Amino acid sequence: RDAAYFQTQLLIVQKEEEWIELQAEEFDFMAATGDLNEIEEVNANCILMANLQQASTSGTQHNKAPIYDTDGSAE
């Protein structure tokens, strides 16, 4: 086998290693994106809960106690 053959084989192996590294980076990116989506969902839920709490304590009440639907009329 000559030097050109080994050079070609070396280039093939290097390209395969680069491909494996690229796939690992893509996997890390996808995992980070999934984490970001989960964080955004939690943040949205917290904002919604805060808005609901604020709405339930505002209005004509003077003591700012939460308003509960005790008779089930809101269903």
PyMOL commands that place a pseudoatom at each C-alpha (Angstrom):
pseudoatom trace, name=CA, resn=ARG, resi=1, chain=A, elem=C, hetatm=0, pos=[0.000, 0.000, 0.000]
pseudoatom trace, name=CA, resn=ASP, resi=2, chain=A, elem=C, hetatm=0, pos=[1.293, 3.401, -0.855]
pseudoatom trace, name=CA, resn=ALA, resi=3, chain=A, elem=C, hetatm=0, pos=[1.218, 6.720, 0.984]
pseudoatom trace, name=CA, resn=ALA, resi=4, chain=A, elem=C, hetatm=0, pos=[-1.710, 8.035, -1.067]
pseudoatom trace, name=CA, resn=TYR, resi=5, chain=A, elem=C, hetatm=0, pos=[-3.902, 5.138, 0.082]
pseudoatom trace, name=CA, resn=PHE, resi=6, chain=A, elem=C, hetatm=0, pos=[-3.084, 5.756, 3.736]
pseudoatom trace, name=CA, resn=GLN, resi=7, chain=A, elem=C, hetatm=0, pos=[-3.613, 9.484, 3.276]
pseudoatom trace, name=CA, resn=THR, resi=8, chain=A, elem=C, hetatm=0, pos=[-7.058, 8.778, 1.812]
pseudoatom trace, name=CA, resn=GLN, resi=9, chain=A, elem=C, hetatm=0, pos=[-7.926, 6.398, 4.656]
pseudoatom trace, name=CA, resn=LEU, resi=10, chain=A, elem=C, hetatm=0, pos=[-6.785, 8.997, 7.198]
pseudoatom trace, name=CA, resn=LEU, resi=11, chain=A, elem=C, hetatm=0, pos=[-9.014, 11.644, 5.592]
pseudoatom trace, name=CA, resn=ILE, resi=12, chain=A, elem=C, hetatm=0, pos=[-11.985, 9.260, 5.651]
pseudoatom trace, name=CA, resn=VAL, resi=13, chain=A, elem=C, hetatm=0, pos=[-11.474, 8.550, 9.356]
pseudoatom trace, name=CA, resn=GLN, resi=14, chain=A, elem=C, hetatm=0, pos=[-11.114, 12.269, 10.114]
pseudoatom trace, name=CA, resn=LYS, resi=15, chain=A, elem=C, hetatm=0, pos=[-14.354, 13.044, 8.274]
pseudoatom trace, name=CA, resn=GLU, resi=16, chain=A, elem=C, hetatm=0, pos=[-16.151, 10.281, 10.188]
pseudoatom trace, name=CA, resn=GLU, resi=17, chain=A, elem=C, hetatm=0, pos=[-14.857, 11.685, 13.495]
pseudoatom trace, name=CA, resn=GLU, resi=18, chain=A, elem=C, hetatm=0, pos=[-16.008, 15.179, 12.491]
pseudoatom trace, name=CA, resn=TRP, resi=19, chain=A, elem=C, hetatm=0, pos=[-19.437, 13.747, 11.618]
pseudoatom trace, name=CA, resn=ILE, resi=20, chain=A, elem=C, hetatm=0, pos=[-19.686, 12.023, 15.006]
pseudoatom trace, name=CA, resn=GLU, resi=21, chain=A, elem=C, hetatm=0, pos=[-18.687, 15.260, 16.748]
pseudoatom trace, name=CA, resn=LEU, resi=22, chain=A, elem=C, hetatm=0, pos=[-21.242, 17.205, 14.708]
pseudoatom trace, name=CA, resn=GLN, resi=23, chain=A, elem=C, hetatm=0, pos=[-23.956, 14.716, 15.636]
pseudoatom trace, name=CA, resn=ALA, resi=24, chain=A, elem=C, hetatm=0, pos=[-23.028, 15.051, 19.328]
pseudoatom trace, name=CA, resn=GLU, resi=25, chain=A, elem=C, hetatm=0, pos=[-23.203, 18.852, 19.063]
pseudoatom trace, name=CA, resn=GLU, resi=26, chain=A, elem=C, hetatm=0, pos=[-26.596, 18.611, 17.350]
pseudoatom trace, name=CA, resn=PHE, resi=27, chain=A, elem=C, hetatm=0, pos=[-27.839, 16.309, 20.120]
pseudoatom trace, name=CA, resn=ASP, resi=28, chain=A, elem=C, hetatm=0, pos=[-26.635, 18.764, 22.776]
pseudoatom trace, name=CA, resn=PHE, resi=29, chain=A, elem=C, hetatm=0, pos=[-28.365, 21.598, 20.924]
pseudoatom trace, name=CA, resn=MET, resi=30, chain=A, elem=C, hetatm=0, pos=[-31.622, 19.659, 20.690]
pseudoatom trace, name=CA, resn=ALA, resi=31, chain=A, elem=C, hetatm=0, pos=[-31.445, 18.794, 24.391]
pseudoatom trace, name=CA, resn=ALA, resi=32, chain=A, elem=C, hetatm=0, pos=[-30.819, 22.449, 25.273]
pseudoatom trace, name=CA, resn=THR, resi=33, chain=A, elem=C, hetatm=0, pos=[-33.731, 23.502, 23.068]
pseudoatom trace, name=CA, resn=GLY, resi=34, chain=A, elem=C, hetatm=0, pos=[-35.995, 21.048, 24.871]
pseudoatom trace, name=CA, resn=ASP, resi=35, chain=A, elem=C, hetatm=0, pos=[-34.861, 22.426, 28.227]
pseudoatom trace, name=CA, resn=LEU, resi=36, chain=A, elem=C, hetatm=0, pos=[-35.532, 25.969, 27.007]
pseudoatom trace, name=CA, resn=ASN, resi=37, chain=A, elem=C, hetatm=0, pos=[-39.048, 25.033, 25.896]
pseudoatom trace, name=CA, resn=GLU, resi=38, chain=A, elem=C, hetatm=0, pos=[-39.731, 23.508, 29.310]
pseudoatom trace, name=CA, resn=ILE, resi=39, chain=A, elem=C, hetatm=0, pos=[-38.432, 26.632, 31.077]
pseudoatom trace, name=CA, resn=GLU, resi=40, chain=A, elem=C, hetatm=0, pos=[-40.606, 28.858, 28.879]
pseudoatom trace, name=CA, resn=GLU, resi=41, chain=A, elem=C, hetatm=0, pos=[-43.658, 26.722, 29.676]
pseudoatom trace, name=CA, resn=VAL, resi=42, chain=A, elem=C, hetatm=0, pos=[-42.988, 26.940, 33.415]
pseudoatom trace, name=CA, resn=ASN, resi=43, chain=A, elem=C, hetatm=0, pos=[-42.528, 30.722, 33.143]
pseudoatom trace, name=CA, resn=ALA, resi=44, chain=A, elem=C, hetatm=0, pos=[-45.806, 31.058, 31.238]
pseudoatom trace, name=CA, resn=ASN, resi=45, chain=A, elem=C, hetatm=0, pos=[-47.600, 29.007, 33.891]
pseudoatom trace, name=CA, resn=CYS, resi=46, chain=A, elem=C, hetatm=0, pos=[-46.142, 31.166, 36.679]
pseudoatom trace, name=CA, resn=ILE, resi=47, chain=A, elem=C, hetatm=0, pos=[-47.240, 34.356, 34.917]
pseudoatom trace, name=CA, resn=LEU, resi=48, chain=A, elem=C, hetatm=0, pos=[-50.722, 32.920, 34.384]
pseudoatom trace, name=CA, resn=MET, resi=49, chain=A, elem=C, hetatm=0, pos=[-50.993, 31.929, 38.047]
pseudoatom trace, name=CA, resn=ALA, resi=50, chain=A, elem=C, hetatm=0, pos=[-49.810, 35.374, 39.160]
pseudoatom trace, name=CA, resn=ASN, resi=51, chain=A, elem=C, hetatm=0, pos=[-52.363, 37.050, 36.883]
pseudoatom trace, name=CA, resn=LEU, resi=52, chain=A, elem=C, hetatm=0, pos=[-55.137, 34.797, 38.168]
pseudoatom trace, name=CA, resn=GLN, resi=53, chain=A, elem=C, hetatm=0, pos=[-54.167, 35.512, 41.765]
pseudoatom trace, name=CA, resn=GLN, resi=54, chain=A, elem=C, hetatm=0, pos=[-54.088, 39.251, 41.080]
pseudoatom trace, name=CA, resn=ALA, resi=55, chain=A, elem=C, hetatm=0, pos=[-57.482, 39.096, 39.361]
pseudoatom trace, name=CA, resn=SER, resi=56, chain=A, elem=C, hetatm=0, pos=[-59.002, 37.116, 42.204]
pseudoatom trace, name=CA, resn=THR, resi=57, chain=A, elem=C, hetatm=0, pos=[-57.891, 39.657, 44.807]
pseudoatom trace, name=CA, resn=SER, resi=58, chain=A, elem=C, hetatm=0, pos=[-58.769, 42.832, 42.890]
pseudoatom trace, name=CA, resn=GLY, resi=59, chain=A, elem=C, hetatm=0, pos=[-62.122, 44.481, 42.483]
pseudoatom trace, name=CA, resn=THR, resi=60, chain=A, elem=C, hetatm=0, pos=[-64.537, 45.639, 45.127]
pseudoatom trace, name=CA, resn=GLN, resi=61, chain=A, elem=C, hetatm=0, pos=[-63.127, 43.650, 48.021]
pseudoatom trace, name=CA, resn=HIS, resi=62, chain=A, elem=C, hetatm=0, pos=[-61.503, 45.742, 50.706]
pseudoatom trace, name=CA, resn=ASN, resi=63, chain=A, elem=C, hetatm=0, pos=[-59.653, 43.037, 52.595]
pseudoatom trace, name=CA, resn=LYS, resi=64, chain=A, elem=C, hetatm=0, pos=[-57.945, 41.635, 49.453]
pseudoatom trace, name=CA, resn=ALA, resi=65, chain=A, elem=C, hetatm=0, pos=[-58.811, 38.073, 50.432]
pseudoatom trace, name=CA, resn=PRO, resi=66, chain=A, elem=C, hetatm=0, pos=[-59.035, 35.612, 47.528]
pseudoatom trace, name=CA, resn=ILE, resi=67, chain=A, elem=C, hetatm=0, pos=[-62.457, 35.123, 45.953]
pseudoatom trace, name=CA, resn=TYR, resi=68, chain=A, elem=C, hetatm=0, pos=[-63.552, 31.488, 45.901]
pseudoatom trace, name=CA, resn=ASP, resi=69, chain=A, elem=C, hetatm=0, pos=[-66.428, 29.955, 43.984]
pseudoatom trace, name=CA, resn=THR, resi=70, chain=A, elem=C, hetatm=0, pos=[-68.030, 28.152, 46.916]
pseudoatom trace, name=CA, resn=ASP, resi=71, chain=A, elem=C, hetatm=0, pos=[-71.388, 27.440, 45.297]
pseudoatom trace, name=CA, resn=GLY, resi=72, chain=A, elem=C, hetatm=0, pos=[-69.990, 26.085, 42.009]
pseudoatom trace, name=CA, resn=SER, resi=73, chain=A, elem=C, hetatm=0, pos=[-71.737, 28.705, 39.873]
pseudoatom trace, name=CA, resn=ALA, resi=74, chain=A, elem=C, hetatm=0, pos=[-68.606, 29.360, 37.817]
pseudoatom trace, name=CA, resn=GLU, resi=75, chain=A, elem=C, hetatm=0, pos=[-68.597, 25.844, 36.370]
for i in range(1, 75): cmd.bond("trace and resi %d" % i, "trace and resi %d" % (i + 1))
show_as sticks, trace
zoom trace
